[in-house]
Structure formats: structure tokens, C-alpha cells
Amino acid sequence: MKQRFTALDVRAVVTAYQQRLVGLRLQGIYDVNPKTFLFKFTKPDSKHLVLIESGIRTHTTEYVRDKSITPSSFCMKLRKHLKTRRLTRVRQLGMDRVIDFEFAVAAGPEAEGTYHVVCEFYASGNVILTDHQYNIVALLRVVHIEDAKAFAVGMRYELQGARDVERVERAPLVEHLRSAGPKDSLKRVLATFGMYGPALSEHVVLRAGLSPSLKVATALDLGPESPQIAALLAAYAEAYDIVEQLGQGTHPGYISYLPQRDGEPSDDPVFDDFGPWLFDQYASRPHKQFATFSDAADVFFSNIEAQRLRSKAHQQEATAERKLEAIKQEHRGRVESLELAHRRTEEQARRIEANLEFVDQAIAIIRQAVAAGMDWRELDELVRDQREQGNPVAERIVKLSLQINQITLELDDPADWDSSDDDEDEEAEFAGPLPVDVDIFQTAFANAQRYYNSRRQAGIKHAKTLAVSTQALQSAEQKIRADLKATKITATVSQMRKPFWFEKFAWFVTSDGYLVLAGHDMQQNELLVKRHLRAGDAYVHADIHGAASVIVKNKPVAAADKPSAESIPPSTLFQAGIMSVCQSRAWDAKVLTPAWWVEAAQVSKTAPTGEFLSTGSFMIRGKKHFLPPTQLVYGFGFVFRLADDESIARHAAARQQRLAIMEENQRSAARTHAEAAATSTTGPDTADAAADSDADHESMSVVGAETMDFAAARKKYNLEEIEEAHEDAFKDEEDRQAANAATIADSKRRVSAKERRDQRKLKLEGGATTTSAPSKLSKQEQRRLDEEAKYERAAEKPQKQQPQKRGKRGKMKKMKGKYAEQDEEDRELRMALLGAAGKKDVKEVASVKAPRAEEPKTAQEPKTAQEPKIAQEPKTAQGEQLPTIVEEGKDTPPEPEPVAAAAAEPKDNDDDDEDEALGLPIEQLDVLDTLTASPLPGDNLSFAIPVCAPYPSLSSHKYRVKLVPGTMKKGKASKMALTVMLAAADEHNKRSRASSKGGDSEAAEQRELEGILAAREKSLMKLVPETEMISQMLGKCKVTAPNMESIKQKSKAAAKSRAKSKKGDN
């Protein structure tokens, strides 16, 4: 198997770098291990990760690797000098396995401030950082050659020794072949010739029609007219062209596999080689082609790296299992030895009882000899002599232990004498003679009693050992598991997934299957409306600070039908309204407020004349459709990407069935409301019957977010009256603006206060003498005119507030913030509703307010300086102005200048055409069919995607938690939510294992698939980066879920056990 880059591989990857990386900025440098570094090059909307392993390889990667928590000193040095610098050139030094990355300044590569990163891929390799003159600033390792420092900080890196590839001539080739040994093959000899490398040299041999194993010394003709040499020269000419082509453009890469022994294809083929060219030696083997050589090298090394990590992890687990098994075996042997001693003691006592006379006789003989003062050695020799003479007592004496007053006797079991030869297969545990230690100063019965007492003590010890050994075994197993978890290799190599186009926004999929998008900031709001809001989509917003601009992507319709947001289900609009409200100030303040939606055509970026719309602000024209207020309840969960067509088709069928049920429920609800409306006009008798039928119908229907009673909610909150008042005010606004425009067009310019005073003076003069010339004003008239001018100037200036008394300033500030959106009429109406003393009646206030709102504006009325602006017109019942400016980050819309026909101005068609060209095709919404929130057993899953959405839309999610307003930050909330969902996955796995033990085979197989699915879901959720979850999580929240307290306690206990195991290791 190929282990490192060749010179040809370096040439191919340098060419790819020149086209892909030059001009990009280096945004980050990370060290994966002491010899492997990751360079992150970025440009707007794009990034490339370059992996450099010293002495082995370099390529761009699409795989995610765990990085070191603390960067090395060399990595910090690289960051200090290279971060945020632009890569200006990449080159290979000749044909050597050396790459030079140049980060030049604007003054040029020779100017001070330019740095080079020189990467060597031969021998042990090296990574060297130099300045503009190639003086070494830092290097990965110091190289010593012949007791001298060849490469060290402060020395110069020499470039003159680089060699380049040349065309092969006949004379050098023949001379090199003549130097071959008697057993050298042609492949081995040519591998060291020139700068072509072993792979290309073998390709040359095959292209020449020769065998790679051909013996050069005996089977190769080296004469002047040799056809073999001519074929080799022609093949080398083709090889030179291959080298030149690899240095000029990007070429595909190839990975070849080892052929299978049985000739059958394998699901997991073994990698053999990779290269930038499909050489002849690999053309006949199974192989795979990639778009670029860098992609092929990435797949090759990443798979090998993943296999190594898996092998190390399995080795660690096997070592822990062997250690645990040894401990279990030790405890098992200890228990078995105690049981054996217990049974042996009992058998010895029984043997003494069965041979009482013989034991007493042997004890008496030995005791007499000892009493006679016989030497112990002489007594031992006497017993040996008597045994040889056939004395029955001496034959049973095995050993004399007189120092402890004991002798060892071999005692038979009398029951064995009666057993026949047919019972030999049923041998007892202690068959045959059994050695028994007997005390010579006790009788046989006393010795038997001693053994019985010892048996009793052995039984007590055995019971205690069993009770303690079980606990000790569990403790040892827990310690081994904790040590394995603490030292387990958790580094993984997983393929980096490409995010979907909608993941850069806040997004979710409603319970009806509609995609909802919202911007994270003003720039994203601008991008969202300009590029993704199309005819038929709905724009959802709320009249509160910080509310998100939300769009609901409508599903495609037939070409003959006109797209309209009216076809979007009310439950989808309701969930989109929750998203807009929960991402506003209402979340922190815990305030309930309704949202509203409009058609896409009602949203415009065209500002009124004299006004400017900032980034993220839009002009809304026309009727607003208000949604019912909702609770501030959000949710967080995961959706999974289906990997194969079979899984997608299975979920598509289930989705169609669920949508059919939802549509039927909606039609049933519509029929119920229609019948209720009909019975309300017929009388009380029919109303009762209709109520009974409605009750029967509701008992059969499904209640949920999809069948929400929006008609009742709209009636409860008077949303229809609000919309009608809003529409009437909009029409009045159009008429008034048209009249004002006509007046302005006639007057051409505004009359100032000074001009009005002059006109009044002329009128007074004309009234005094109509037939004579105008005379001077009297002093009294002049004083009156001056006072009027003074009052007018004072009215134009802002009034200065009187200083408030101490203690009232804070109170007035709170009242101002609380009633900021009320005008005088709204205040009077609310005070009348509250029954305040001295206020008008409700009907009286309403009757005064209604005519004032509906009073038509005459076109002949002149426009004065005191005329209110558009934003100062009387408000509707909800305090809305039409047209409205929806602006990001502001509570109330700004006050535009008076515009003639701004309210009726259509949306800019040029912008629409440009948006259509920039927009994404509607077919991209089909990607939602590949996502599922509830995987089925047997599904093949690719990865998990975090999603934060209104809680009603997560009703079908398998893994979800509830979010309510709180104080928890995004990072902590993400970790808590992940912990809860991982615990849920473990619970699913345990439940499936428990239920798979019993029942029939089909049910057991189904439970086994559910367990496999739960394990796969858990692994995919653990692989989701924390940054992805934080980007989708809602801030300042509280995570709630079933069994939340128990999960917290388990996590705390696990943390304590890990800390305790670490402390014990230390």
C-alpha cells in the first residue's frame, strides 16, 4: 500500500493549489497532531482546508478532524506571522518533493514582510517558516547532518540544489541499465533512474511492452540496435509529456483497490494506491475516479486514518475487556477454591469416621514410638521399612509431620469397595484414597470433630467471600470502564457535510411541510426578502422591537393557477408568527403580542419620496392579516438526512398519508364552522341540534395544531374588525395623499409664515381704503401682527419641559415607556372603558373618534406648515399606520415626508426581474423530502441537523426539548438539550433490547432494528458540532423536558465519577 507522496503527486497537487488557493487569505492554522497541520484559506462564501503532514502528504480535505486543544509553540509561531495574510504563489522546487507557499506583501515578494512556508515530503519531512530572503524564522524539527546543524533558526534555506525532470537520452539509460546486478529486475532498476518515480517507471515498462520482472543482466538486449531500448525511449517520451501535462492544469485523481481473492466484489474494498494518472499497471484493477487528485488523496488518507483510529479504539476496548475478564477469573477461582476446601474438609471428616479403628491404631503406634524417645529420623526409616515389608498400617502412612504432632494417612472410602466395574464412569469427586492429616495426641473421633468444625468455618468464610466478591467485582468493573472512558480515543475522521442553502438563516419545517425562513440580522433580512421572497409566499412580521422578518415558502402550483399566500394553511402562518414574536423583545419581556402576514407583492423596498429605507427595512402597503396571539413556547430538536432512495420513498408515502389526514381534518373543521354559522341564524331550536351534531363530529376528529380553531380565535380578538379598520385607514390615506399631491402641484411651493403675514398686511390695507393707495398700519395693528408672529415662532420651536419634582421623574419615565404607543383618543377610550371619573362614555368617545377618522380631505384645502405627516395620521385600533415601514431594531416606523402617490406606488419591476434572476429555483425545496424528524427502523441516515422552531411544529419530532424564556445562554442550553436527547436515545435502545428478548422472531427482528437505529441516531447527534447548535439555539431560555431532574442527577453523578477516577489515577 502506498504510504506517502511521490514527486509526481507533489507536482499534481501544486498545480491544483495554484488554481484553487492563490489569492485567498489564511484565516487559521491548527495542529491535528505534532506532525500534521491544518491551514484554513477563505474568501467570501467559500473556504478551503489544506492538510499538511510533514514528510507524508498535503491536500485539501473535506473531512472533519479533532484538533489539539492547546496549540504547539510552532503552530503559535505560524499564526503570529501568517494569519490573515494572502497566499500569492505556490510552487514546487524543481521536481523535488518540496513545496514553497509564498505570502507576499503589496510591495512585492522581495520586500520585507514576505514569508515563505517550505514543506518537505521526503525522509522524515519538515515544515520551515522563512522570511523574504529565506532566512529560517521557525521550523518543525532541527536536522543534524554530520554533527553540524544543517537546518536551524537563523540559517538560510538553500534553493540551489533543486533538480528538475529532463528528457531521457539513450546513453544515460543504457549506462544505468549496465550497472544493474545479476538478480535486479527491470522495474527495480528503472525506479531509481531520473526523476520519474517508481509508479511512472513501471508504467514506462508496460508501455514498452516489457515485463516488470524481466532480469536486466540476462534477458535485456543493450546493443545499439536493440528494439527493447527503442521501446523504452518512446515510452519515456510519453512519460515526459505526462509530467508536463500534470504541471499545467487540474487533472482527475484515481484510487486503485486490491483485487479480491475469490474474484467477487466486496462491500469494503481495500485501498492499494492513488495517483494523478491512471497508469497501465492499475488500469486492469478495480479503481475509482475523482474530480481532482487532491480529492482522491483526501479520501485515500482519510479512510486509512479513520481505520487506524477505529483499530486503536478497538484495541483499547479489547485490552479493557481482557483486564476485566482476568479480574473475573481471579474472583471465580477464589470462590471455587473455597468451595473445594469446604467439600474436601467434609470428605476428610467422613473418611476418618469410616476408618475409626485403623486411625486409632496408627495413632497409637506412632504415639508409643515418640513416647519411647525414638529419633524422628529413625522412626521415619522404620515406617519405610515396615511399608516395604507389607505392614498394612505402615502402607497407609504417607508422611510424618512430628514437629506439628501430625501424620498423614491415606484413607479409603468403604463405599468404593462395594462398587462394581460398571460404575467406573460415574466417578466421584474424591474417588480413591484421600490423604488426611491426623493429630497423634487426639483420638480418631476428636480428629473427625476437628474437621467438622473446620468445615463450618470454611462455609462461613465462603459465604462472606461471595458477598464481598460480588461488590468488589462490580467496583473493579466500574473502575475499568471509567478508565477506558477517560483514556479512550475519541478522535474521529468524519466527512464534512455541505450545509443546505437555507441553513444560513433561522429555519424550520412546519407541521404542514412548508419551509419557513427568518434572518439572523438586518443583512440577512435584506437578502432573504430580495432573493427568496417570491409570488405566492407569505411575509410574516410583528409590531414589536426585534421581531424577525419571516417568509413562508409556498409550494409550487400549476402554471395556469396564480400563486397566492391564501393557499398556505393557517397553522403554518400561525407557527411562522410564533417564530417572529419569539425572536423579538417579547421573548425577554414575556409579553404576548400578535403577528401579522401579508402577500409578497405588498412588501417593497421603494421608500416614500424624501425618505430612506435602511438595511433590513421594508415598506408594507395594503391590508395586514393579523394572527391570534400565542404563548412564548419554542423548541429545539434534530432532523436526519436520509441516505438512500428506499428510505426517502418510505417517508414520502407516510408524509402523503399524514397530509391527507390533515386536509380531511381541515375540511371537517370548515364544515363544522359553516354549520355553526348557519344554525346561529335559524334559531335556538336548530342551534341545539347543530350543537349535538358538532359534538359528535368533534369526538371523531383529531385535535391539534393542524385543526386549530382560527375562526374562533379571530372572533375572540376582533381581528376582522382590526383588518377592516386598517384597510379603511389605508384607503383614506390614499385619498388624502392624492388630494395633497394635487394641492402641492397647484401651489408649486410651500407658503412660509412670513409670506402669510405679508398677505395679511395687504388684506388689512386693502380693507381700510379700497379706492386709495395703501396707507401705513397703525401702531395697534402692527403690535398685534408682531405678537402673532411671536406665537407662531414659539409654536414652531420645541417646547422645553419644566423640571419635574423629585420622585416623579422615574414614575413619568415608566409611564412614558408603558403608554408610548397610545395617542390622546386611545387614552380617553381606555379610561372610559375602565370607568374613570370625569371621562366620557365609551359610545360618546367612539362616536367622536369614528367621524374624525373617516372625515374626507378636500383637495382645495391648502397644505400648511402645521399639517401632520403621514406617520402622524390617526391610527387604527391597533395603532398601525398605512403605509408602514417595517424596520429592523425599531419599535415604531419612521415618519416619512408627505408623498403624493406613495401608497399606491407599485413595487419596482426592475428589482423584481433582478431578484428572479438571483433567486433559487423552486425545485430546491424538494430537498425537504430527504429530511425526516422521525426515522423508521431500517432507514439509512447520513447526518443530523439541529433545528430551533416553534414547539407546535416539533410535534412529530422524535428528539425534541421545550424552550421557554429564562436566563440560560446558548452554549449551556445546547449542551443541556443534547444531553437530554442522548439520554432519550439510550432509553430507546434499552427498551428495544429488553423487548427483543421475548416474542416471535419478526417482533424481535423489528426491535433489533429499532436498537440499531437508536444507536445510529445517538452517534449522529454526538457528531454535530457545537457551533451549529449554538447558531440555531434561541438565547436566554430555559430547557424543559420529561424526567429533566433525573437526567441532571445522572449527568452530575457521571461527572463526579469521572473526577474521582482521575483523582485516583493521579
GUTIVEX-166691 format. One record per residue (C-alpha): residue in three letters; y, z, x. Coordinates in steps of 0.25 Angstrom, whole numbers, plus 5000, padded with zeros to 4 digits. Layout:
alaYZX/...
// end
This chain:
met500050005000/lys501449965005/gln502250095009/arg503650045014/phe504649935014/thr504449815023/ala505549735029/leu505349625019/asp505449735008/val506749785014/arg507349645014/ala507049624999/val507649764995/val508849745003/thr509149614996/ala508949684983/tyr509949794987/gln510949684991/gln510949634977/arg510849764969/leu511549874977/val512649814985/gly513949854979/leu513449974972/arg513950114974/leu512950224980/gln513150334969/gly512050434974/ile511050464985/tyr509750554982/asp508550594991/val507250584984/asn506550644996/pro506850655011/lys506650515013/thr506950445000/phe508450424995/leu508950364982/phe510250284982/lys510950264969/phe511850144968/thr512750124956/lys513650034949/pro514250034935/asp513050034925/ser512050024936/lys511350104947/his510250074957/leu509450174964/val508950144979/leu507850224984/ile507750225000/glu506550295006/ser506650305021/gly505650215028/ile504950165016/arg505750095005/thr507050064998/his507250004984/thr507950024971/thr507250114961/glu507050134946/tyr506350264947/val506850404946/arg506450504957/asp506750644958/lys507850674969/ser508050784978/ile508850904972/thr509550924985/pro509950804993/ser509650805008/ser510650805019/phe510450655022/cys510650625007/met511950705007/lys512450625019/leu512150495012/arg512850544999/lys514050585007/his514350455014/leu513750355004/lys513950404990/thr514850314981/arg514850204991/arg514650064988/leu513449984995/thr514049865001/arg512849805009/val511249815010/arg510549745022/gln509249745029/leu509349755045/gly508649635049/met507249635044/asp507049775047/arg506749885037/val508149935037/ile509249935026/asp510749955028/phe511550005016/glu512949985018/phe514050065011/ala515349995016/val516750035013/ala517849935007/ala518349915021/gly517049855026/pro515749895031/glu516349915045/ala517350015040/glu517150165041/gly516550225029/thr515450125028/tyr514050185028/his512650125030/val511350175026/val510250115034/cys508750135029/glu507550115037/phe506250085031/tyr505350075043/ala504550195050/ser505050325044/gly506350265040/asn507750315040/val509050315032/ile510250315040/leu511750325036/thr512750265045/asp514250235045/his514950095046/gln514550085061/tyr513050125059/asn513250265065/ile512250355059/val512850455049/ala511550515044/leu510050475044/leu508850525037/arg508050555049/val508350555064/val507450455072/his507050485086/ile506550375096/glu506050415110/asp506650555110/ala508050495106/lys508850495093/ala508750355088/phe509450375075/ala510350495073/val511650535067/gly512850475075/met512050365081/arg512150215078/tyr511150145070/glu510850015077/leu510649885069/gln510349785080/gly508849805080/ala508649735066/arg507649625066/asp507649505056/val506649415051/glu506449275058/arg505649155056/val504249155063/glu504049055074/arg502749005079/ala502749065093/pro503049215090/leu502049205079/val500949155088/glu501349255099/his501249365089/leu499849325084/arg499349315098/ser499649455100/ala498649495089/gly497449585092/pro496049535090/lys495849605077/asp497249585071/ser497349515058/leu498449415055/lys499049495045/arg499249615054/val499749535066/leu500849465057/ala501249595051/thr502049625063/phe502649495066/gly504049465063/met504849545052/tyr503949495040/gly503149615038/pro501649635034/ala501749585020/leu502549455023/ser501649435035/glu500349445026/his501049345016/val501249245028/val499849255032/leu499349225018/arg500349115016/ala499849055029/gly498449045023/leu497849145033/ser497049275031/pro497849405034/ser496549465041/leu496449345050/lys496149385065/val497349335073/ala496549335086/thr495349255082/ala495649185069/leu497049135071/asp497449005078/leu498649025086/gly498748885092/pro499948795092/glu499348705080/ser498848825072/pro498948805057/gln498848955055/ile500148975063/ala500848865056/ala500448925043/leu500949065047/leu502249005052/ala502448935038/ala502149065031/tyr503149135040/ala504249035036/glu503949075021/ala503949225025/tyr505349205031/asp505849135018/ile505349255010/val506149355019/glu507349275018/gln507249265002/leu507049415001/gly508349435009/gln509149344999/gly508849394985/thr508149484976/his506649464975/pro505549524966/gly504649624971/tyr503149634970/ile502149754969/ser500649724972/tyr499549804967/leu498149834974/pro497049754967/gln496149834959/arg494749854964/asp494049814951/gly494949704948/glu495549764935/pro496949794933/ser497449934934/asp498450004926/asp498950074938/pro498949974949/val499150024964/phe500349964971/asp500049894984/asp501249824989/phe502649784986/gly503549674991/pro504749584988/trp503849454989/leu502449424983/phe501649404995/asp500449324995/gln499549444998/tyr500049504985/ala500149384976/ser498649394972/arg498749544970/pro499249614957/his500749634958/lys501949654950/gln503349584952/phe504649664951/ala506149604949/thr506549654963/phe505849704975/ser506549834974/asp505949854960/ala504549834966/ala504749934977/asp505350034968/val504050024958/phe503150024970/phe503650144978/ser504050224965/asn502650214959/ile502050254973/glu503050374973/ala502650414959/gln501150404963/arg501350494975/leu502150594967/arg501050594956/ser500050614967/lys500750734973/ala500950794959/his499450774956/gln499050834970/gln499950954967/glu499250974953/ala497950964959/thr498251064970/ala498651164960/glu497451134951/arg496551164963/lys497251284967/leu497151334952/glu495651294952/ala495451374965/ile496051504959/lys495251484946/gln493951464954/glu494251594962/his494451674950/arg493251614944/gly492451654956/arg492951794956/val492551814941/glu491151754944/ser490951834956/leu491251964947/glu490351914936/leu489251884946/ala489352024953/his489352084939/arg488052014935/arg487452044949/thr487652194949/glu487052204935/glu485852124940/gln485652214953/ala485652334944/arg484652274935/arg483752234947/ile483852384952/glu483352434939/ala482252334939/asn481752384953/leu482052534952/glu480752574959/phe480852474970/val482252504973/asp481952654973/gln480852634983/ala481752544992/ile482852654992/ala481852764995/ile481252695007/ile482652665013/arg483152795010/gln481952865017/ala482152785029/val483652815030/ala483352965028/ala482352955039/gly483452915049/met482952775051/asp483952685058/trp484452575049/arg484052465058/glu482652515059/leu482652535044/asp483052385043/glu482052345052/leu480952425045/val481352355032/arg481252225038/asp479852255044/gln479352305030/arg479952175024/glu479052095033/gln477852175030/gly478052155015/asn478552285011/pro479052254996/val480152354997/ala480652305011/glu480552165006/arg481652194995/ile482552265004/val483552155009/lys484652235016/leu484952375021/ser486352425020/leu486152565024/gln487552585029/ile487952585014/asn486652645009/gln486152515002/ile484952425003/thr484852284997/leu483652254989/glu483152124982/leu482752164968/asp481952064959/asp482052054944/pro480752094937/ala481151994926/asp480951884937/trp479451924939/asp479151884925/ser479851754924/ser478951634925/asp479251504933/asp479651434921/asp480951514920/glu481451484934/asp482451384928/glu483151504921/glu483551574934/ala484351704932/glu485651724940/phe484951834949/ala483551784950/gly482651834961/pro482851954970/leu484252014969/pro484852094981/val485252234976/asp486052344985/val485352474983/asp485952614987/ile484852694994/phe485452824990/gln485352794975/thr484152774966/ala483852634961/phe484352674947/ala485652724953/asn485852594961/ala485652514948/gln486652604941/arg487652574952/tyr487452424950/tyr487752444935/asn489052524938/ser489452414948/arg489152304937/arg490052384927/gln491152384937/ala490952234940/gly491052204925/ile492452274924/lys492952204937/his492452074931/ala493252094918/lys494552134925/thr494452014935/leu494251924923/ala495551984916/val496351974929/ser495851844934/thr496251764921/gln497651814923/ala497651784938/leu497151644935/gln498251614925/ser499251674935/ala498751594946/glu498751464937/gln500151484933/lys500651504947/ile499951374952/arg500551304940/ala501951354943/asp501751324958/leu501351184954/lys502551164945/ala503451214955/thr502951124966/lys502551004958/ile503050874962/thr503950834950/ala504550714957/thr504350594949/val504650444950/ser504950384937/gln505550254933/met506950254929/arg507150214915/lys508250114911/pro509150184901/phe509350114887/trp510750054885/phe511050164874/glu510750284883/lys512050284890/phe512650324876/ala512350444868/trp511250384859/phe510150414849/val509250344839/thr509450394824/ser508250424815/asp508450294809/gly508250224822/tyr509750184825/leu510350194839/val511650284840/leu512550274852/ala513750364856/gly514650364868/his514650484878/asp516150464881/met517350374878/gln516850254887/gln515450254880/asn516050254867/glu516950134870/leu515650064876/leu514850104864/val515750044854/lys516149924861/arg514749874866/his513749934856/leu514449944842/arg514149824834/ala514249774820/gly513349864811/asp513349984820/ala514050114816/tyr515150194823/val515050344821/his516150444825/ala516650574821/asp518150634819/ile517950734830/his518350744845/gly517250694854/ala516450624843/ala515550514849/ser515750364845/val514350334840/ile513750204836/val512550174828/lys511850044832/asn511349974819/lys510049904818/pro510149754819/val510149674805/ala509949534801/ala510849424805/ala511249404790/asp511649554788/lys512949614792/pro512749734801/ser513349854795/ala513250004798/glu512950034784/ser511550004787/ile511450124796/pro510750234789/pro511550354786/ser510650454794/thr510950364807/leu512450374805/phe512350524802/gln511550544815/ala512650464822/gly513750544816/ile513050674822/met513050614835/ser514550584835/val514850724830/cys513950804839/gln514550734851/ser515950784847/arg516750904848/ala516050944835/trp514750984843/asp515451094851/ala516351144840/lys515151134830/val515951064819/leu515350974809/thr516150844807/pro515750714800/ala515550584808/trp515850444802/trp515450304805/val516050164804/glu515550024806/ala515649954819/ala516749864814/gln517649984811/val517650024826/ser518749954834/lys519349964848/thr520649904843/ala521750004843/pro522950004833/thr524249934838/gly524850024849/glu523650114850/phe522650124861/leu521150164860/ser520650234871/thr519150224877/gly518150274866/ser519150264855/phe519050164843/met519750124830/ile518950154817/arg519450064805/gly518950074791/lys518050174783/lys517350284790/his515950334785/phe515850484786/leu514550544789/pro514150684784/pro514350804793/thr513150854801/gln512750964809/leu512850964824/val511450954828/tyr510950864839/gly509650834846/phe509050794860/gly507750724862/phe506950614869/val506550474865/phe505450404872/arg505350254877/leu504050184872/ala503450104884/asp502550004877/asp502549914864/glu501449984858/ser502250114857/ile503450044852/ala502749974841/arg502050104837/his503450174836/ala504150054829/ala503150064818/ala503350214816/arg504850194816/gln504850084805/gln503950174797/arg504950284798/leu506150194796/ala505450144783/ile505350294778/met506750324781/glu507250204774/glu506450234762/asn506950384762/gln508350324763/arg508150234751/ser507550344743/ala508750434746/ala509650324742/arg508950304729/thr509050454726/his510550454728/ala510650334719/glu509850404708/ala510650534710/ala511950454709/ala511450384696/thr511050514690/ser512350584693/thr513050484683/thr511950494672/gly512050644668/pro511350774671/asp510050744664/thr509750624672/ala510250694684/asp509150794683/ala508150694682/ala508650624694/ala508750754702/asp507250774699/ser506950634704/asp507750654716/ala507050784719/asp505650704718/his506150594727/glu506750694738/ser505450764738/met504750634743/ser505850594753/val505950634767/val507250714770/gly507850694784/ala509050634791/glu508650494787/thr508750534772/met510050614773/asp510850624760/phe512050554765/ala512650524752/ala512650674748/ala513250714762/arg514350604760/lys514650664746/lys514650804751/tyr515650784762/asn516450684753/leu516250574764/glu516450464754/glu517850514750/ile518250524764/glu517850384767/glu518550334755/ala519850404759/his519650354773/glu519550214768/asp520750224759/ala521550284770/phe521150164779/lys521650064768/asp522950144766/glu523150144781/glu522949984782/asp523949964771/arg524950054777/gln524749994791/ala524949854785/ala526249894778/asn526749964790/ala526449834798/ala527249754789/thr528449844789/ile528349844804/ala528249694805/asp529549684796/ser530349794803/lys529849744817/arg530349874823/arg530450024820/val531750074816/ser532150194824/ala532950324819/lys534250274826/glu534150144818/arg533950214805/arg535150304808/asp536050184811/gln535550114798/arg535850234790/lys537250244796/leu537450094792/lys536950134778/leu537950244777/glu539150154782/gly538750044772/gly538750144760/ala540050204763/thr540850074764/thr540149954759/thr541349854760/ser541949904772/ala541549914787/pro540650034790/ser541450154794/lys541150274803/leu540150384798/ser540750524794/lys540450644803/gln539550704792/glu538750574791/gln538650564806/arg538150714807/arg537050684796/leu536550564803/asp536450644817/glu535750754810/glu534750654804/ala534550584818/lys534350724824/tyr533250764814/glu532550624816/arg532550644831/ala531950784829/ala530850734820/glu530450634830/lys530350734841/pro529050824840/gln529350964835/lys529251074844/gln528351184839/gln528851324838/pro528251434847/gln527151504840/lys526951654839/arg525951724848/gly524551714842/lys524751594833/arg524751494844/gly523251504845/lys523051504830/met523851384828/lys523151314839/lys521751334832/met522351294818/lys522851164825/gly521551134830/lys520751164817/tyr521651094808/ala522050974817/glu521550864808/gln522250914795/asp523550864790/glu524450934780/glu523750874768/asp522350914773/arg522851054775/glu523451064761/leu522151014755/arg521351104763/met522251224760/ala522151184745/leu520651184745/leu520651324752/gly521551374741/ala522651414750/ala523851484743/gly525151394741/lys524351264743/lys524251144733/asp523051124725/val521951034730/lys522150924720/glu523650924722/val523550904737/ala522550794735/ser523350724725/val524550734735/lys523750684747/ala523050564740/pro524250494736/arg524850514749/ala523650454756/glu523650334746/glu525150304746/pro525350164749/lys526250124760/thr527350014757/ala527549904766/gln529049914764/glu529150064770/pro529750054783/lys529050114795/thr529850234801/ala529650314814/gln529150424806/glu527950344800/pro526650404803/lys525650334812/ile524250284808/ala523550414813/gln524550494805/glu524250444791/pro523650534781/lys522150564784/thr520950554775/ala520150664770/gln519450674784/gly520750664792/glu520350524797/gln521350404800/leu521150264798/pro521050184807/thr520450294816/ile520450294831/val519150354836/glu519450404850/glu518550484859/gly518850624862/lys519950644852/asp520050724839/thr520950634831/pro521250484832/pro522550444839/glu523750394832/pro523950244833/glu525250184831/pro525550114817/val524749974817/ala524949864807/ala523549824804/ala522749904814/ala521849964803/ala521449824798/glu521249764812/pro519849714815/lys519049744827/asp519349654839/asn518349534838/asp518549504853/asp518049644857/asp516849634847/asp516449504853/glu516549564867/asp515749684862/glu514649594856/ala514449534870/leu514449664877/gly513549734867/leu512049754868/pro511049674859/ile510549744847/glu509149714851/gln509349824861/leu509149924850/asp507649894850/val507549984862/leu507550094852/asp506150054847/thr505650094861/leu506150234860/thr505350344852/ala505650484849/ser504250524845/pro503250454854/leu501850434848/pro500550464854/gly500150344863/asp501550304866/asn501950254880/leu503250324884/ser504150274895/phe505250374896/ala506050474887/ile507550464884/pro508350584880/val509250574867/cys510250664861/ala510450634846/pro510750704832/tyr509650794829/pro509250714815/ser508950594824/leu507950664832/ser507050704820/ser505950604825/his506050644840/lys504850714846/tyr505650794856/arg507050844852/val507950964852/lys509151004844/leu510551024849/val511551104843/pro512951144848/gly512851244859/thr513251274874/met512151214882/lys512551104891/lys511850964892/gly510950994904/lys510351124899/ala510251064885/ser509450944891/lys508551034899/met508251124887/ala507951014878/leu507050954888/thr506351084889/val506151094874/met505550954873/leu504650964885/ala504051094878/ala503851014865/ala503150904873/asp502251014879/glu501951074865/his501550934860/asn500650914872/lys499951054870/arg499851024855/ser499150894857/arg498150954867/ala497851064858/ser497550974846/ser496850874854/lys495650974857/gly495150964843/gly494950864832/asp494450724833/ser494550624844/glu495650544838/ala496550664836/ala496250714850/glu496650584856/gln497950584848/arg498250724852/glu497950684867/leu498950564865/glu500050664860/gly499850754872/ile499950634882/leu501250594874/ala501850734875/ala501550734890/arg502150604892/glu503450634883/lys503550764892/ser503550684905/leu504550584900/met505550694895/lys505450764908/leu505750634916/val507050614908/pro508250644918/glu509150764914/thr510350674915/glu509850584904/met509650704895/ile511050764899/ser511750634896/gln511150634881/met511250784879/leu512350844870/gly513250944877/lys513451094872/cys512251104864/lys511051194861/val509651154861/thr508751194850/ala507251164847/pro506051234841/asn505451344850/met506651344859/glu506551484863/ser505151474867/ile505351354875/lys506551424882/gln505651544885/lys504551454891/ser505551384900/lys506051514905/ala504651564908/ala504351444915/ala505651454923/lys505251604927/ser503851564931/arg504351454940/ala505351544946/lys504251654948/ser503351554955/lys504451504964/lys504751654967/gly503251674970/asp503151554979/asn504451604987/
// end
